[in-house]
Amino acid sequence: MKNLTIVDLQCDGPDIVFLSTSRRTVLRRGNVVIKSGSSVRREEADTLRFVRQNTSVPVPEVYDDYPQSDGTHVIVMEYVEGEPLSELWPTLSNEEKLEISGQLREILGNLREKRGNYIGGIGGTAAVDSRKTTLVGGPFATEMQFNDFLQSDLIKAAQRRFSSTFSKVMTSTHKILLTHGDINPRNIIIHNRRITAVLDWENAGWYPEYWEYVKFFSALDDSDWETYTKHIFPQTYPQELVNDLLLGQLLRH
């Protein structure tokens, strides 16, 4: 696989699962998925390997990953049978939605059993905060440093007026837990009403215990997905959510 380029794969006519010409391309051929582009990082492959080896969370097996000459990265991984939950969700009954929410709750509980001693990506890599764009920094030894990092991208007027307020309300006593960072229906694969894979781990790493919860609300649509929050999350963080929603309105990224 290592010397097989994306061009080679395209010439052989793979099925296109997802295509983004600007930042990411995802191709499928048989039981193999090839993900490449400027938004694809080696850290995601490392995270998938770590999660597969250290948890029971269902993730694709990574066969290979490597940089290309244009600076982009390639991840070659297992194709997992199923459909995105985003496509199935509107067709499910309340009982089926509760069942899948319960499965996801178990998955998140399994992730949260893993404790970290810094804030950042797997293997001591940088932390990321993805909103309109992505802010990268760290890794951070303390949550206070992470809070300062988040506030560092406040618009100038907000820095002057609200920086001290955010410093007071953003506490630094949370546990640091293994976090996916982008739990939403398009990243969850379902087969026969079971979760067979959780995808897209580019925002994952060691983060404060509330991070998974607040990031859950960053990609809501017009479905009733958010009404199942209490069935999905073992613990909720309403104050941290309010803090993050306000902070997000005042950040440049």
Order of alpha helices (4+ residues) and beta strands (2+ residues): alpha-beta-beta-beta-alpha-beta-beta-beta-alpha-alpha-beta-beta-alpha-alpha-beta-beta-beta-beta-alpha-alpha-alpha
